[in-house]
Amino acid sequence: MEQIICCCGTGHRPNKLYQGYNGESFILKAIEQSKCLDNIQYGISGMALGFDTALAIMFTKYNIPWIAAVPFKGQESIWPISSRKKYIDLLSKAVKVVYVDELNNHQDKTIPVKMMERNEWMVDNSNMVIALWNGTSGGTKNCITYANKQVKQIINIWDVYSQEIEKYKIH
């Protein structure tokens, strides 16, 4: 029986990415350039700002069925209005929305704990992880560390992303 290839993603939020909230096009180009979605049959997006949102957009663009793994209801409530609208639109395109804190019944946990539980759920339900990680500490590093412990394949597209933004920088 052929194994279904399911990937999840982990990556930085806009504050660690080139051009912040306006830099999504660079992430989209890096995902396309890296060809990391080739042979992917199913996807999972963590639905945070930055890389997670771009990955959900690409799953949709390439007609890859995907799950929105939301750490907790209302995570988008403090986001800019344009980001909230995009989030709601993307949720409607997912084949399933999973609220991980409800699965774990941990509504009393802190937001970072809920984010890590979401990351672990995504890794546990995937064969591989696509990352946009610059090597710094934080949630992305924690997710990669967990994925390594679970012996999951990890494809980090940071170098492709960096090359893409270099094309547009003024020297």
C-alpha positions in Angstrom: 0.0 0.0 0.0 1.4 3.4 -1.0 2.0 5.8 1.9 0.1 9.1 1.8 2.6 12.0 1.9 1.4 14.6 4.4 3.4 17.6 5.3 3.0 20.3 7.8 4.9 23.6 8.1 6.7 25.7 10.6 8.2 29.0 10.1 8.7 32.5 11.3 6.1 35.2 11.9 6.4 38.5 10.0 8.6 40.2 12.6 11.5 37.8 11.7 10.9 38.0 7.9 11.9 40.5 5.3 9.4 43.3 4.9 7.2 41.9 7.7 3.5 41.8 6.9 4.3 43.0 3.3 6.7 40.2 2.6 4.3 37.3 1.9 5.2 37.3 -1.8 8.8 36.4 -1.0 7.6 33.4 1.0 5.3 32.3 -1.8 8.1 32.5 -4.3 10.4 30.6 -2.0 7.9 27.8 -1.6 7.5 27.6 -5.4 11.2 27.8 -6.1 12.1 25.1 -3.6 9.5 22.7 -5.1 8.9 21.4 -1.6 5.3 20.7 -2.3 6.1 18.3 -5.1 4.5 14.9 -4.4 2.6 16.2 -1.4 -0.8 14.7 -1.2 -2.1 16.3 2.0 -1.1 19.3 4.1 -1.5 20.9 7.5 -1.1 24.6 8.2 -0.7 26.0 11.7 -2.6 29.1 10.6 -0.4 31.7 12.2 0.8 34.9 10.5 3.8 34.7 8.2 4.9 31.3 6.9 1.8 29.3 8.0 -0.5 31.6 6.1 1.7 31.4 3.0 1.7 27.6 3.2 -2.1 27.5 3.4 -2.2 29.8 0.3 0.1 27.4 -1.6 -1.8 24.3 -0.6 -5.0 26.0 -1.9 -3.2 27.2 -5.1 -1.9 23.7 -5.9 -5.2 22.0 -5.0 -3.6 20.1 -2.1 -6.3 19.2 0.5 -5.2 20.6 3.8 -6.2 20.9 7.5 -6.1 24.1 9.4 -4.5 23.3 12.8 -5.6 26.2 14.9 -3.9 26.4 18.4 -7.0 27.9 20.0 -10.2 29.8 19.0 -9.7 33.5 18.7 -6.0 33.4 17.9 -6.6 36.0 15.2 -8.4 38.4 17.4 -5.4 40.8 17.9 -4.2 40.6 14.3 -4.5 43.5 11.7 -7.9 43.5 10.0 -6.5 42.5 6.6 -4.8 39.5 8.2 -8.1 38.5 10.0 -10.0 38.7 6.7 -7.3 36.5 4.9 -7.4 34.0 7.9 -11.2 33.7 7.7 -11.0 33.2 3.9 -8.3 30.5 4.3 -10.2 28.7 7.0 -13.1 28.3 4.5 -10.8 26.6 2.0 -9.4 24.0 4.4 -11.0 20.6 4.2 -11.1 20.5 8.0 -10.4 22.9 10.9 -9.0 21.4 14.1 -8.8 23.5 17.3 -5.9 21.7 19.1 -6.6 23.2 22.5 -10.0 21.5 22.4 -8.5 18.2 21.6 -6.2 18.5 24.6 -8.7 20.3 26.8 -6.1 22.8 27.8 -7.9 26.1 27.6 -6.2 27.2 30.9 -2.7 26.9 29.3 -0.6 29.8 28.2 -0.6 30.8 24.5 3.0 29.6 23.9 2.0 26.2 25.4 -1.0 26.1 23.1 1.2 26.9 20.1 3.6 24.1 20.9 0.8 21.6 21.4 -0.5 22.7 17.9 3.0 22.2 16.5 3.3 18.7 18.1 -0.1 17.7 16.8 0.9 18.8 13.3 4.2 16.9 13.4 2.5 13.8 14.8 0.0 13.8 12.0 2.5 14.4 9.1 5.3 12.5 7.4 7.4 15.6 6.8 7.9 19.2 7.9 8.5 22.2 5.6 10.3 24.9 7.5 11.2 28.5 7.0 13.8 28.8 9.8 16.7 31.2 10.1 18.3 29.3 13.0 17.1 31.5 15.8 15.4 30.3 19.0 11.6 30.4 19.3 8.6 28.4 18.3 9.9 27.4 14.9 13.1 26.0 16.5 11.0 24.2 19.1 8.9 22.6 16.4 12.0 21.5 14.4 13.5 20.0 17.6 10.3 18.0 18.2 10.2 16.9 14.6 13.8 15.7 14.8 12.9 13.7 17.9 10.0 12.1 16.0 12.4 11.3 13.1 10.4 13.3 10.6 11.9 14.5 7.3 12.5 18.3 7.5 13.0 20.6 4.5 14.2 24.0 5.5 13.7 26.5 2.7 15.4 29.4 4.4 18.3 29.5 1.9 15.8 29.6 -1.0 13.9 32.4 0.7 17.1 34.4 1.4 18.2 34.1 -2.2 14.7 35.3 -3.3 14.9 38.4 -1.1 18.4 39.2 -2.2 17.2 39.7 -5.7 15.1 42.7 -4.4 17.4 44.3 -1.9 19.1 47.5 -2.8 22.9 47.3 -2.5 
